Amino acid sequence: MEESLPDFVVAENGYERHFTKNARAELHAIATTIHENDVAVAAVVELENFRKILRKSIADLHADGLLITDDLDGARNALYERIRTRIAELRIEFTHYFPAWTLGMEQKGPIVLGPVTIMTREQWLDTVEFSDVVKERYSRTDDGDANWKARVSEALKNGERSAEVDGLARHVYDAISHHPSILKITITGFEYDLSRKVGEIVCKAALDTISLLFGGQEYFHQQALADERLGPISSEKIVEIDGRLSIPGRLFGPRRRTISQDRARSYFEEHPDVTGAIKDILTALVDPANAKYPNLAKRWVTALDWMAEGQRERNDAVALAKIASSLDVLACGGKFSGILEMVSHLTGARPDDVVVKGLKPRTLRAVIKEIYDDGRSQILHGTHFDRLKSFETTKFFAAHFARLALFECALRLREFSGDDNDSIAFRAMPDCASRAA
């Protein structure tokens, strides 16, 4: 048993095939090699799930006597044919739902942003249903869970103690009760785990682009998927002065909503040019095969992710490093000079133009150097280690230029007619023809 429980697979013909420790090591090596070198495999299934497909395929072929060492080419071809068949049999369309915190724009009706639909919990309940098979299997109520939606709705309105929350209603209530909104997305062309991963990336990007549109740092805290790392809504202040305890106070953080639902929806609808550009980018992530610029879209969303995480970060030094990384990703490296080149191109400001006025004027070159060389690079390389050193001003500059660059790139990408070359395109992408006119 090799110091562990037996690792066996029941083949299609009913025989068992046991995998030894050495066999498991070889299986992992083969799975990794195929996954890294076969785009058709890696594009639709995660490595661990592919390893399971390969394991079952090997067991089937071995049990049928088709893995013959005297005919390695034949064995290899038979294995590839079995793998392709199993991948083709995978269910490759899933609709995923992600509970989330939002600005509440969807209260008067769902918000659609490309492939993502943002709904309230109540709107979501109106659109979904369990199959009869599921109801029969999991029902714990006298009516066979025919009224599970009504039970969930009552519990959401009045609290679970005021309603009978059992059976399917209990499963649904526990899944959605802690978050007021739900994001919906349908993904085609991937097995389940990779499909969910893509869906989560796109839904997070949808919320982050809305926060980017509104501009303030607080919006990135007020909008997030359920499993995002967020700070508390409020915190307690307890202090003692001269040996006497002061009355504890409460400090509300940025997660407390600062804009009305109606105003948020109006502001969102007032910017169709931005939302249209974002829809194109999100759609390219879901359907890269039919997208014009899938690589540029991926790079833009990765830069957005760095920006959003920097805005959620409490530590100013770490936040600066993340936001500067957003600019670095968007410029595809190049460090200080690459970012300066991109920002200068996108804004029309020359490197020696003064862009910060006041008591300490700064040129564009000086600001970008402060963000990248004096900020991000020295923070990550350990030069800055004093936790009391303030980076608040530099972080503000970085967030301003990252937001500007992200919007400019998104708007220009919509009318771009060049190649999908993510290494240089954003540094030289021409201005929108419609805006120039």
PyMOL commands that set and color helices and strands:
alter all, ss='L'
color gray80, all
select helices_A, chain A and resi 21-37+39-42+47-63+72-88+105-108+121-127+132-138+148-158+160-162+168-176+192-214+217-222+261-269+272-286+288-290+294-312+316-330+335-347+364-380+392-415+425-428+433-436
alter helices_A, ss='H'
color red, helices_A
select strands_A, chain A and resi 8-10+16-18+93-101+111-113+116-120+181-188+224-225+234-237+240-241+244-245+249-252+354-356+362-363
alter strands_A, ss='S'
color yellow, strands_A
deselect
rebuild
show_as cartoon
